[in-house]
Amino acid sequence: MYPERLIEHFQNPRNVGELAPPAVTVEASNPACGDILRLSARFEANRAIEVRFKVRGCTASIAAASALTEWLTGKTCEEIATFQPSIVDEAVGGLPAASKHAAVLCADGVKLLCKRVAAL
């Protein structure tokens, strides 16, 4: 049902947890399925040097968030602003149609993160 890379991210998620301030923390949710993504990122010189996540949700949302933190780490705010759901979809080896909401949840989290960083 799920691709091998998705299962790997689910069983061995990367960058789980939260970062203390001055890290930026945002929370995105999907009211349709109830999944919640909490992203924390620490920036230095406009670059995300450390990223963590917490998810309350399905297998796909956990795996997608894990892959998202890997993608975000090392990126500048400008690079982060180019994020598209397809990036996470590809990173986990392809989300099944019923699980595409996980990539959208990640995109919502990234949008909130960019807005919060821009406001600082």
Secondary structure, 3 states (H helix, E strand, C coil): CCCHHHHHHHHCCCCECCCCCCCEEEEEECCCCCCEEEEEEEEECCEEEEEEEEEECCHHHHHHHHHHHHHHCCCEHHHHCCCCHHHHHHHCCCCCHHHCHHHHHHHHHHHHHHHHHHHC
